Amino acid sequence: MGATATWTTGGFRRLGAAGSAAIALGGWAVGTLPAHDPWGLWVDHGPAVRAAGYALAYGGLTVLVVAWWLYGRAGASVRDTLVTLGWWTAPLVLAPPLYSADVYSYIAQGAMVLEGHDVYSVGPSVLDPGGPGGDAAASVGGHWTDTPAPYGPFFLLLARGVAWTTGGTLVPAVLGMRLIALCALVLLVWALRGLAREHGRSESAALWLGALNPLLLIHVVGGVHNDGLMTGLMLAGVLLALRGRWIAGSALIGLAMMVKSPAAVALLFVGVVVGRAATGPVPRRIVKGLLAPGLVAAAVVVGVTFLGGTGFGWIGTQSVAGRIHTALSLSSDLGLGLGELLRLLAGTDPDPVKSAVQNLGLLIALVLIARLALHAATGRTEPVHALGLALLALVALSPMVQPWYLLWATAVLAATASGGRALGAVTVLSAALVYETQPSGSTPPYGFVLAALVCVAGVLLLRGDRADAGRGQVPGQRRPVETAPEAPARTASEPDASGAR
């Protein structure tokens, strides 16, 4: 297998790098270009160039997805996978923002903090068009121009540092934010490897799904979303807690919460780890698990909030994203449909109905998270794996869902699961959801059609793997070369540790 595997991994590496390069090159024509670039680098070059850019970007994306899927079957070593990650990441580093305009919001909010504006009460439209951050504010998506920041003070401090260092000049500021995203990727790689070792999983398989994932590459590296930073900090904190350094781990999770609040879910499962490792009477262990990690994280939250000087307004802006309807949110779609039906039948206002269904979805998610935590506490489910399932439930039932939200759960499951439907689902969805958004950041109807077709193809391929191998492995779960033998993986038809099928 040696020579063949080496040729195979090398060939797929080059194939994926070509796809990534095509995405980046197409992005110079059809990426999320700014309203005004004083350097003249990221500008529109007309319809003919746009058409060529779309062809390059979509063709490159498909090549990247195919290369990623096949690479997962090749049985690569950890070293090979890290080299491949570098190859696939490099072309995206200098590209304009791809698939989202959120990075312009980050820069504008950093400039707002720099100028002393209250980012939790006003939006980027308050910035002087000719001042630092003015070009970024003009490039912010329409929904967010007058929307307060939903992010925590730690992330806004980083954005402020980028705005101060670059003077808000657009291209350097975007590249500064991308540097933060690359640092988050490095942290995520470290945490994935450590968690995989702690759970007896293949490191290369964890890296394949958790870091080499095309959904992560285009939305964290290309799109510069801060979900990469939140997830990297959260996973690093969980890893430290597993290794007995739960105070430092809880502090990192506190920082992750000060990027985006969903990281708080990890505290519940770190509490399970702490409580199970504690000594003494059972009530004392329960109290320690329930309170200690939360108190450490709370101290970090308060300290960072005071250090940032932005105040505690972030508490009141956590629901602003839910005001925007996204078609991937099941509860929002159901609420909207039910509300419109009642409006037609009874003439009632559809908004309260939609809000009620969204709240019901969140309540169900909280119940599922609590149930998973109880299973972890009683030994029925491994705590970190339960965290991955909890994050998956939270994403599925949230009032606003974006494709990159799936990465919260994917990273955890990549390092803790060896099979089962949850792992298969995030694998297929990782390949499918990259098509939901255009390189320009819009979400056309055909994006959902493409994603659905890829979902069907992915399910059929997974079934083919089960039929051929008889072990139910998804790509990336085959034993890599140059590693010690691992325990046999469960088949996808067998229940995972949570009892789910």
Secondary structure as a PSIPRED ss2 file (coil, helix, strand):
# PSIPRED VFORMAT (PSIPRED V4.0)

   1 M C   1.000  0.000  0.000
   2 G H   0.000  1.000  0.000
   3 A H   0.000  1.000  0.000
   4 T H   0.000  1.000  0.000
   5 A H   0.000  1.000  0.000
   6 T H   0.000  1.000  0.000
   7 W H   0.000  1.000  0.000
   8 T H   0.000  1.000  0.000
   9 T H   0.000  1.000  0.000
  10 G H   0.000  1.000  0.000
  11 G H   0.000  1.000  0.000
  12 F H   0.000  1.000  0.000
  13 R H   0.000  1.000  0.000
  14 R H   0.000  1.000  0.000
  15 L H   0.000  1.000  0.000
  16 G H   0.000  1.000  0.000
  17 A H   0.000  1.000  0.000
  18 A H   0.000  1.000  0.000
  19 G H   0.000  1.000  0.000
  20 S H   0.000  1.000  0.000
  21 A H   0.000  1.000  0.000
  22 A H   0.000  1.000  0.000
  23 I H   0.000  1.000  0.000
  24 A H   0.000  1.000  0.000
  25 L H   0.000  1.000  0.000
  26 G H   0.000  1.000  0.000
  27 G H   0.000  1.000  0.000
  28 W H   0.000  1.000  0.000
  29 A H   0.000  1.000  0.000
  30 V H   0.000  1.000  0.000
  31 G C   1.000  0.000  0.000
  32 T C   1.000  0.000  0.000
  33 L C   1.000  0.000  0.000
  34 P C   1.000  0.000  0.000
  35 A C   1.000  0.000  0.000
  36 H C   1.000  0.000  0.000
  37 D C   1.000  0.000  0.000
  38 P C   1.000  0.000  0.000
  39 W C   1.000  0.000  0.000
  40 G C   1.000  0.000  0.000
  41 L C   1.000  0.000  0.000
  42 W C   1.000  0.000  0.000
  43 V C   1.000  0.000  0.000
  44 D C   1.000  0.000  0.000
  45 H C   1.000  0.000  0.000
  46 G C   1.000  0.000  0.000
  47 P H   0.000  1.000  0.000
  48 A H   0.000  1.000  0.000
  49 V H   0.000  1.000  0.000
  50 R H   0.000  1.000  0.000
  51 A H   0.000  1.000  0.000
  52 A H   0.000  1.000  0.000
  53 G H   0.000  1.000  0.000
  54 Y H   0.000  1.000  0.000
  55 A H   0.000  1.000  0.000
  56 L H   0.000  1.000  0.000
  57 A H   0.000  1.000  0.000
  58 Y H   0.000  1.000  0.000
  59 G H   0.000  1.000  0.000
  60 G H   0.000  1.000  0.000
  61 L H   0.000  1.000  0.000
  62 T H   0.000  1.000  0.000
  63 V H   0.000  1.000  0.000
  64 L H   0.000  1.000  0.000
  65 V H   0.000  1.000  0.000
  66 V H   0.000  1.000  0.000
  67 A H   0.000  1.000  0.000
  68 W H   0.000  1.000  0.000
  69 W H   0.000  1.000  0.000
  70 L H   0.000  1.000  0.000
  71 Y H   0.000  1.000  0.000
  72 G C   1.000  0.000  0.000
  73 R C   1.000  0.000  0.000
  74 A C   1.000  0.000  0.000
  75 G C   1.000  0.000  0.000
  76 A C   1.000  0.000  0.000
  77 S C   1.000  0.000  0.000
  78 V H   0.000  1.000  0.000
  79 R H   0.000  1.000  0.000
  80 D H   0.000  1.000  0.000
  81 T H   0.000  1.000  0.000
  82 L H   0.000  1.000  0.000
  83 V H   0.000  1.000  0.000
  84 T H   0.000  1.000  0.000
  85 L H   0.000  1.000  0.000
  86 G H   0.000  1.000  0.000
  87 W H   0.000  1.000  0.000
  88 W H   0.000  1.000  0.000
  89 T H   0.000  1.000  0.000
  90 A H   0.000  1.000  0.000
  91 P H   0.000  1.000  0.000
  92 L H   0.000  1.000  0.000
  93 V C   1.000  0.000  0.000
  94 L C   1.000  0.000  0.000
  95 A C   1.000  0.000  0.000
  96 P C   1.000  0.000  0.000
  97 P C   1.000  0.000  0.000
  98 L C   1.000  0.000  0.000
  99 Y C   1.000  0.000  0.000
 100 S C   1.000  0.000  0.000
 101 A C   1.000  0.000  0.000
 102 D H   0.000  1.000  0.000
 103 V H   0.000  1.000  0.000
 104 Y H   0.000  1.000  0.000
 105 S H   0.000  1.000  0.000
 106 Y H   0.000  1.000  0.000
 107 I H   0.000  1.000  0.000
 108 A H   0.000  1.000  0.000
 109 Q H   0.000  1.000  0.000
 110 G H   0.000  1.000  0.000
 111 A H   0.000  1.000  0.000
 112 M H   0.000  1.000  0.000
 113 V H   0.000  1.000  0.000
 114 L H   0.000  1.000  0.000
 115 E H   0.000  1.000  0.000
 116 G C   1.000  0.000  0.000
 117 H C   1.000  0.000  0.000
 118 D C   1.000  0.000  0.000
 119 V C   1.000  0.000  0.000
 120 Y C   1.000  0.000  0.000
 121 S C   1.000  0.000  0.000
 122 V C   1.000  0.000  0.000
 123 G C   1.000  0.000  0.000
 124 P H   0.000  1.000  0.000
 125 S H   0.000  1.000  0.000
 126 V H   0.000  1.000  0.000
 127 L C   1.000  0.000  0.000
 128 D C   1.000  0.000  0.000
 129 P C   1.000  0.000  0.000
 130 G C   1.000  0.000  0.000
 131 G C   1.000  0.000  0.000
 132 P C   1.000  0.000  0.000
 133 G C   1.000  0.000  0.000
 134 G H   0.000  1.000  0.000
 135 D H   0.000  1.000  0.000
 136 A H   0.000  1.000  0.000
 137 A H   0.000  1.000  0.000
 138 A H   0.000  1.000  0.000
 139 S H   0.000  1.000  0.000
 140 V C   1.000  0.000  0.000
 141 G C   1.000  0.000  0.000
 142 G H   0.000  1.000  0.000
 143 H H   0.000  1.000  0.000
 144 W H   0.000  1.000  0.000
 145 T C   1.000  0.000  0.000
 146 D C   1.000  0.000  0.000
 147 T C   1.000  0.000  0.000
 148 P C   1.000  0.000  0.000
 149 A C   1.000  0.000  0.000
 150 P C   1.000  0.000  0.000
 151 Y C   1.000  0.000  0.000
 152 G C   1.000  0.000  0.000
 153 P H   0.000  1.000  0.000
 154 F H   0.000  1.000  0.000
 155 F H   0.000  1.000  0.000
 156 L H   0.000  1.000  0.000
 157 L H   0.000  1.000  0.000
 158 L H   0.000  1.000  0.000
 159 A H   0.000  1.000  0.000
 160 R H   0.000  1.000  0.000
 161 G H   0.000  1.000  0.000
 162 V H   0.000  1.000  0.000
 163 A H   0.000  1.000  0.000
 164 W H   0.000  1.000  0.000
 165 T H   0.000  1.000  0.000
 166 T H   0.000  1.000  0.000
 167 G C   1.000  0.000  0.000
 168 G C   1.000  0.000  0.000
 169 T C   1.000  0.000  0.000
 170 L H   0.000  1.000  0.000
 171 V H   0.000  1.000  0.000
 172 P H   0.000  1.000  0.000
 173 A H   0.000  1.000  0.000
 174 V H   0.000  1.000  0.000
 175 L H   0.000  1.000  0.000
 176 G H   0.000  1.000  0.000
 177 M H   0.000  1.000  0.000
 178 R H   0.000  1.000  0.000
 179 L H   0.000  1.000  0.000
 180 I H   0.000  1.000  0.000
 181 A H   0.000  1.000  0.000
 182 L H   0.000  1.000  0.000
 183 C H   0.000  1.000  0.000
 184 A H   0.000  1.000  0.000
 185 L H   0.000  1.000  0.000
 186 V H   0.000  1.000  0.000
 187 L H   0.000  1.000  0.000
 188 L H   0.000  1.000  0.000
 189 V H   0.000  1.000  0.000
 190 W H   0.000  1.000  0.000
 191 A H   0.000  1.000  0.000
 192 L H   0.000  1.000  0.000
 193 R H   0.000  1.000  0.000
 194 G H   0.000  1.000  0.000
 195 L H   0.000  1.000  0.000
 196 A H   0.000  1.000  0.000
 197 R H   0.000  1.000  0.000
 198 E H   0.000  1.000  0.000
 199 H C   1.000  0.000  0.000
 200 G C   1.000  0.000  0.000
 201 R C   1.000  0.000  0.000
 202 S C   1.000  0.000  0.000
 203 E H   0.000  1.000  0.000
 204 S H   0.000  1.000  0.000
 205 A H   0.000  1.000  0.000
 206 A H   0.000  1.000  0.000
 207 L H   0.000  1.000  0.000
 208 W H   0.000  1.000  0.000
 209 L H   0.000  1.000  0.000
 210 G H   0.000  1.000  0.000
 211 A C   1.000  0.000  0.000
 212 L C   1.000  0.000  0.000
 213 N C   1.000  0.000  0.000
 214 P H   0.000  1.000  0.000
 215 L H   0.000  1.000  0.000
 216 L H   0.000  1.000  0.000
 217 L H   0.000  1.000  0.000
 218 I H   0.000  1.000  0.000
 219 H H   0.000  1.000  0.000
 220 V H   0.000  1.000  0.000
 221 V H   0.000  1.000  0.000
 222 G H   0.000  1.000  0.000
 223 G C   1.000  0.000  0.000
 224 V C   1.000  0.000  0.000
 225 H C   1.000  0.000  0.000
 226 N C   1.000  0.000  0.000
 227 D H   0.000  1.000  0.000
 228 G H   0.000  1.000  0.000
 229 L H   0.000  1.000  0.000
 230 M H   0.000  1.000  0.000
 231 T H   0.000  1.000  0.000
 232 G H   0.000  1.000  0.000
 233 L H   0.000  1.000  0.000
 234 M H   0.000  1.000  0.000
 235 L H   0.000  1.000  0.000
 236 A H   0.000  1.000  0.000
 237 G H   0.000  1.000  0.000
 238 V H   0.000  1.000  0.000
 239 L H   0.000  1.000  0.000
 240 L H   0.000  1.000  0.000
 241 A H   0.000  1.000  0.000
 242 L H   0.000  1.000  0.000
 243 R C   1.000  0.000  0.000
 244 G C   1.000  0.000  0.000
 245 R C   1.000  0.000  0.000
 246 W H   0.000  1.000  0.000
 247 I H   0.000  1.000  0.000
 248 A H   0.000  1.000  0.000
 249 G H   0.000  1.000  0.000
 250 S H   0.000  1.000  0.000
 251 A H   0.000  1.000  0.000
 252 L H   0.000  1.000  0.000
 253 I H   0.000  1.000  0.000
 254 G H   0.000  1.000  0.000
 255 L H   0.000  1.000  0.000
 256 A H   0.000  1.000  0.000
 257 M H   0.000  1.000  0.000
 258 M C   1.000  0.000  0.000
 259 V C   1.000  0.000  0.000
 260 K C   1.000  0.000  0.000
 261 S H   0.000  1.000  0.000
 262 P H   0.000  1.000  0.000
 263 A H   0.000  1.000  0.000
 264 A H   0.000  1.000  0.000
 265 V H   0.000  1.000  0.000
 266 A H   0.000  1.000  0.000
 267 L H   0.000  1.000  0.000
 268 L H   0.000  1.000  0.000
 269 F H   0.000  1.000  0.000
 270 V H   0.000  1.000  0.000
 271 G H   0.000  1.000  0.000
 272 V H   0.000  1.000  0.000
 273 V H   0.000  1.000  0.000
 274 V H   0.000  1.000  0.000
 275 G H   0.000  1.000  0.000
 276 R H   0.000  1.000  0.000
 277 A H   0.000  1.000  0.000
 278 A C   1.000  0.000  0.000
 279 T C   1.000  0.000  0.000
 280 G C   1.000  0.000  0.000
 281 P C   1.000  0.000  0.000
 282 V H   0.000  1.000  0.000
 283 P H   0.000  1.000  0.000
 284 R H   0.000  1.000  0.000
 285 R H   0.000  1.000  0.000
 286 I H   0.000  1.000  0.000
 287 V H   0.000  1.000  0.000
 288 K H   0.000  1.000  0.000
 289 G H   0.000  1.000  0.000
 290 L H   0.000  1.000  0.000
 291 L H   0.000  1.000  0.000
 292 A H   0.000  1.000  0.000
 293 P H   0.000  1.000  0.000
 294 G H   0.000  1.000  0.000
 295 L H   0.000  1.000  0.000
 296 V H   0.000  1.000  0.000
 297 A H   0.000  1.000  0.000
 298 A H   0.000  1.000  0.000
 299 A H   0.000  1.000  0.000
 300 V H   0.000  1.000  0.000
 301 V H   0.000  1.000  0.000
 302 V H   0.000  1.000  0.000
 303 G H   0.000  1.000  0.000
 304 V H   0.000  1.000  0.000
 305 T H   0.000  1.000  0.000
 306 F H   0.000  1.000  0.000
 307 L H   0.000  1.000  0.000
 308 G H   0.000  1.000  0.000
 309 G C   1.000  0.000  0.000
 310 T C   1.000  0.000  0.000
 311 G C   1.000  0.000  0.000
 312 F C   1.000  0.000  0.000
 313 G H   0.000  1.000  0.000
 314 W H   0.000  1.000  0.000
 315 I H   0.000  1.000  0.000
 316 G H   0.000  1.000  0.000
 317 T H   0.000  1.000  0.000
 318 Q C   1.000  0.000  0.000
 319 S C   1.000  0.000  0.000
 320 V H   0.000  1.000  0.000
 321 A H   0.000  1.000  0.000
 322 G H   0.000  1.000  0.000
 323 R H   0.000  1.000  0.000
 324 I C   1.000  0.000  0.000
 325 H C   1.000  0.000  0.000
 326 T C   1.000  0.000  0.000
 327 A C   1.000  0.000  0.000
 328 L C   1.000  0.000  0.000
 329 S C   1.000  0.000  0.000
 330 L H   0.000  1.000  0.000
 331 S H   0.000  1.000  0.000
 332 S H   0.000  1.000  0.000
 333 D H   0.000  1.000  0.000
 334 L H   0.000  1.000  0.000
 335 G H   0.000  1.000  0.000
 336 L H   0.000  1.000  0.000
 337 G H   0.000  1.000  0.000
 338 L H   0.000  1.000  0.000
 339 G H   0.000  1.000  0.000
 340 E H   0.000  1.000  0.000
 341 L H   0.000  1.000  0.000
 342 L H   0.000  1.000  0.000
 343 R H   0.000  1.000  0.000
 344 L H   0.000  1.000  0.000
 345 L H   0.000  1.000  0.000
 346 A H   0.000  1.000  0.000
 347 G C   1.000  0.000  0.000
 348 T C   1.000  0.000  0.000
 349 D C   1.000  0.000  0.000
 350 P H   0.000  1.000  0.000
 351 D H   0.000  1.000  0.000
 352 P H   0.000  1.000  0.000
 353 V H   0.000  1.000  0.000
 354 K H   0.000  1.000  0.000
 355 S H   0.000  1.000  0.000
 356 A H   0.000  1.000  0.000
 357 V H   0.000  1.000  0.000
 358 Q H   0.000  1.000  0.000
 359 N H   0.000  1.000  0.000
 360 L H   0.000  1.000  0.000
 361 G H   0.000  1.000  0.000
 362 L H   0.000  1.000  0.000
 363 L H   0.000  1.000  0.000
 364 I H   0.000  1.000  0.000
 365 A H   0.000  1.000  0.000
 366 L H   0.000  1.000  0.000
 367 V H   0.000  1.000  0.000
 368 L H   0.000  1.000  0.000
 369 I H   0.000  1.000  0.000
 370 A H   0.000  1.000  0.000
 371 R H   0.000  1.000  0.000
 372 L H   0.000  1.000  0.000
 373 A H   0.000  1.000  0.000
 374 L H   0.000  1.000  0.000
 375 H H   0.000  1.000  0.000
 376 A H   0.000  1.000  0.000
 377 A H   0.000  1.000  0.000
 378 T C   1.000  0.000  0.000
 379 G C   1.000  0.000  0.000
 380 R C   1.000  0.000  0.000
 381 T C   1.000  0.000  0.000
 382 E C   1.000  0.000  0.000
 383 P H   0.000  1.000  0.000
 384 V H   0.000  1.000  0.000
 385 H H   0.000  1.000  0.000
 386 A H   0.000  1.000  0.000
 387 L H   0.000  1.000  0.000
 388 G H   0.000  1.000  0.000
 389 L H   0.000  1.000  0.000
 390 A H   0.000  1.000  0.000
 391 L H   0.000  1.000  0.000
 392 L H   0.000  1.000  0.000
 393 A H   0.000  1.000  0.000
 394 L H   0.000  1.000  0.000
 395 V H   0.000  1.000  0.000
 396 A H   0.000  1.000  0.000
 397 L C   1.000  0.000  0.000
 398 S C   1.000  0.000  0.000
 399 P C   1.000  0.000  0.000
 400 M C   1.000  0.000  0.000
 401 V C   1.000  0.000  0.000
 402 Q C   1.000  0.000  0.000
 403 P H   0.000  1.000  0.000
 404 W H   0.000  1.000  0.000
 405 Y H   0.000  1.000  0.000
 406 L H   0.000  1.000  0.000
 407 L H   0.000  1.000  0.000
 408 W H   0.000  1.000  0.000
 409 A H   0.000  1.000  0.000
 410 T H   0.000  1.000  0.000
 411 A H   0.000  1.000  0.000
 412 V H   0.000  1.000  0.000
 413 L H   0.000  1.000  0.000
 414 A H   0.000  1.000  0.000
 415 A H   0.000  1.000  0.000
 416 T H   0.000  1.000  0.000
 417 A C   1.000  0.000  0.000
 418 S C   1.000  0.000  0.000
 419 G C   1.000  0.000  0.000
 420 G C   1.000  0.000  0.000
 421 R H   0.000  1.000  0.000
 422 A H   0.000  1.000  0.000
 423 L H   0.000  1.000  0.000
 424 G H   0.000  1.000  0.000
 425 A H   0.000  1.000  0.000
 426 V H   0.000  1.000  0.000
 427 T H   0.000  1.000  0.000
 428 V H   0.000  1.000  0.000
 429 L H   0.000  1.000  0.000
 430 S H   0.000  1.000  0.000
 431 A H   0.000  1.000  0.000
 432 A H   0.000  1.000  0.000
 433 L H   0.000  1.000  0.000
 434 V H   0.000  1.000  0.000
 435 Y H   0.000  1.000  0.000
 436 E C   1.000  0.000  0.000
 437 T C   1.000  0.000  0.000
 438 Q C   1.000  0.000  0.000
 439 P C   1.000  0.000  0.000
 440 S C   1.000  0.000  0.000
 441 G C   1.000  0.000  0.000
 442 S C   1.000  0.000  0.000
 443 T C   1.000  0.000  0.000
 444 P C   1.000  0.000  0.000
 445 P H   0.000  1.000  0.000
 446 Y H   0.000  1.000  0.000
 447 G H   0.000  1.000  0.000
 448 F H   0.000  1.000  0.000
 449 V H   0.000  1.000  0.000
 450 L H   0.000  1.000  0.000
 451 A H   0.000  1.000  0.000
 452 A H   0.000  1.000  0.000
 453 L H   0.000  1.000  0.000
 454 V H   0.000  1.000  0.000
 455 C H   0.000  1.000  0.000
 456 V H   0.000  1.000  0.000
 457 A H   0.000  1.000  0.000
 458 G H   0.000  1.000  0.000
 459 V H   0.000  1.000  0.000
 460 L H   0.000  1.000  0.000
 461 L H   0.000  1.000  0.000
 462 L H   0.000  1.000  0.000
 463 R H   0.000  1.000  0.000
 464 G H   0.000  1.000  0.000
 465 D H   0.000  1.000  0.000
 466 R H   0.000  1.000  0.000
 467 A H   0.000  1.000  0.000
 468 D H   0.000  1.000  0.000
 469 A H   0.000  1.000  0.000
 470 G C   1.000  0.000  0.000
 471 R C   1.000  0.000  0.000
 472 G C   1.000  0.000  0.000
 473 Q C   1.000  0.000  0.000
 474 V C   1.000  0.000  0.000
 475 P C   1.000  0.000  0.000
 476 G C   1.000  0.000  0.000
 477 Q C   1.000  0.000  0.000
 478 R C   1.000  0.000  0.000
 479 R C   1.000  0.000  0.000
 480 P C   1.000  0.000  0.000
 481 V C   1.000  0.000  0.000
 482 E C   1.000  0.000  0.000
 483 T C   1.000  0.000  0.000
 484 A C   1.000  0.000  0.000
 485 P C   1.000  0.000  0.000
 486 E C   1.000  0.000  0.000
 487 A C   1.000  0.000  0.000
 488 P C   1.000  0.000  0.000
 489 A C   1.000  0.000  0.000
 490 R C   1.000  0.000  0.000
 491 T C   1.000  0.000  0.000
 492 A C   1.000  0.000  0.000
 493 S C   1.000  0.000  0.000
 494 E C   1.000  0.000  0.000
 495 P C   1.000  0.000  0.000
 496 D C   1.000  0.000  0.000
 497 A C   1.000  0.000  0.000
 498 S C   1.000  0.000  0.000
 499 G C   1.000  0.000  0.000
 500 A C   1.000  0.000  0.000
 501 R C   1.000  0.000  0.000
